[in-house]
Amino acid sequence: MRATAVRSLEVIKKSVLENGVRVVPRIQPLTRATREPTVLELLQERRKAAGAQWPANIRLEPAVPKTALVDVERHARRKLKLLTRER
């Protein structure tokens, strides 16, 4: 059998150790980062706040998700995707 890190690890109580022995602190648990709004969401908020003052030449078009194109025939999907994108 191969020696692995898990097999060579032994848990020892602090009370058993001699004084002066350096104890490695516990690893801090990972925390999940809070979800930040996307650029599209920020711009949509700005558009709502601006109301009629929002420039007409700036359009906000969300990306088309894959689930929206599931029922489309395979050969037509690519062409349809290209049509939905602004050039």
Beta strands, then each sheet from edge to edge (+ up, - down):
end
